Amino acid sequence: MPVVPTIPGRYDKEIRDIRNKMIALGLNETLSYILLNDKEVYNFIDDEFEAVKLLDPMSEDRNTLRYSIIPSLFKIYEYNVARENNDVSIFEIGKGFYKHGEQYGEDLKLCVLMSGVFYTGINNKKEADFYILKGIVEELLESLGFQNRYSFTLPKNVQKDFHPRSNC
C-alpha cells in the first residue's frame, strides 16, 4: 500500500476544540433539527433575512430551515421544564440558513442556553446568570487565542424575550 501524507483539517479541529472546551466548562451538548415551523424562524431575532422554506415539506411543523439555533434550544428547555428539570445548561454548534434576495447562505453558529442552577465544581453551584455566561464566553475566546481582542457591548434594543424576568 502506498503511504500518502495527510494534512488534518483545521476547520474540524476548531469545532472539536470549541465542543471540548464547552463540555469541560460544564455544559451539555445538544443536537436538534435544522427544520422548524415557519412561525418560529423569526423568534428571538431582529436580523433582516428571508426564511428558506422547503418546497415539499413532509410536515408543516418542519417546513423551514432555521436561521438561528435559539428556537431549537428553547424547545429543549421547555421539554426539560415540563419534566421538572429547571437546571439546564446546554449548547449547540450548528448551521443557520438564510436568503437575501436571490442569494442563499449558511453560517456556523454556537448557541448557549442556561437556567436554574449551574454546577461549577463538585460541591460548588450557583444560580445561572449573565456573569456565569460571560465567564464561559471569555474562557472560550481565550482558549481560541482571542485574549484582549474582544469586548462586550449591549445592543441598542434588547428584545423582551432576553430579559431575565420576561414571561416568554
N, C-alpha and C positions, 0 to 999 in steps of 0.2 A: 504494500500500500504506500502511495506517495505521502510524504509529510508536507503539509501546507500550513504555513504560519497563519494564524488568525488574529485579528485585532478585535478585542472586545468592544462592544458598542457602548459609547459614552451615554447616550440617551437613556437606555435601560438602566444603566448603573446609577444615574442620578435619581431616577424614580425609586429604585430599590433603596438607595440611601435615605431618601425622604421617608419612605414607608417604614424602614427600620428605626429611624430617629423618632417618628411619631409613636410607634409601638413602645420604644424604650422610654418615652416620656409619659406613658401610662394610658394612651388612647387605644381604642379598639377599632380595627379597620372594618369597613362595611363595603359591600358591593351591591349596587342597586341597578334597576333597569334604566336604560337611557331613554325609554319611551314613557311619556306622560300623557295625561289628558290635556287637550289644548287650552283648557281653562286654568290649568296650574302652571303653565310655562312662564307666565308673567308675574307670578307670585314672588315677593321679596326682592324685586329688582326694578331699577329705574332706567336701565340701559335702553338705547334705541336699537331695535333689531326686528326682523321679521321671523316668526317661528317657522321651522321646517316641518311641514306636515307630510305624512305618508299618503301616497295616492290611493292605496288599497289596504287600510289597516285591518288586522284580524279582529280588533276590538276597539270600540270608541273610548274605552278607558285608557288605551295606549295608542294614540293616533298621531303624536307629535314628538319629535326628538327634543330632548331637554337642552336648554341654554345654560342653566345653572344647576348645580348639584344640590342647592339648598332645599328645593321642594322634595327631593328624594330623601334627604336626611331628615327632614321634618316628618315625613311619613313614618320613618323608622322610629323617630322619637315618639310620635303618637301611639304607635304599636306598643312600645315599651311602657308608656304611661298607662295605657289601657290595661296592662297586666301588672300594675302597681310597682313598676320599676322606674323610679324617678331619677336615679343616679345614672345618667347617660353621658358618656364621654367617647364620641365616635369621630372618625374622619373617613374621607373617601378621596381617592385620586381618580379622576375620570374625565371624560370629554364632554364638552358643551358644544352645541351646534347652532349656527345662525345663518341668516341670509340678509345681505344688504343689496338691494336692487336685484341684479341678476347674478351676483357673486355669492357663492356658498363658502362657508368656512367652519372650522372646528378649532377649539382651544383645549389644551390640557389644563385642568383646574384641580386645586386642592381645597377642600371644604372641611371645616371642623364644627361640630355641634356639641355643646356641653351644658348640662343642667344637673341640679342636685348636688350631691357630694362628690368631690374629686379626690381620689386617693393618691397622695404624693409620696407615700412610702409605706412601710409595713404597718405601722400604727399611727400614721400621720394622715389626717384627712381634713379637707377644707371645703367650704361651700364654693362651687364653681362661680367665678365672676370674671369681669373684664381683665383683671390683673393676672389671674392664672393663665388665661388665654393669651394675653400679651407676652407673658414669660415663655410660653410654649412657642409662640411665633419667633421671639428673639432667639431662643435656643436653636430652632430650626435654621433660621437665617445665618446665625454664626457658624453652625456646623457646615453650612454650604459655602462659607467663605465670604459672607457679606457683612462682617462686623464693621460697625461705624459707617455703613453705606446705605442706611435706611432711616426713615422717620415715620412716626405715626401721626396722622392728621385726621381730624374729624370732618366728614363731608358736610357740605352746606345744609343739605336736607337729609336728616336721619329718618328713615321710614319708621312708622309707628310699630311695625312688626318687630323691629330690633330693640325696642325699649324694654328693659327688664321687667317692667310692671304691666306691659300690654297684655291683653287677652286675645292671643292670636288663635 
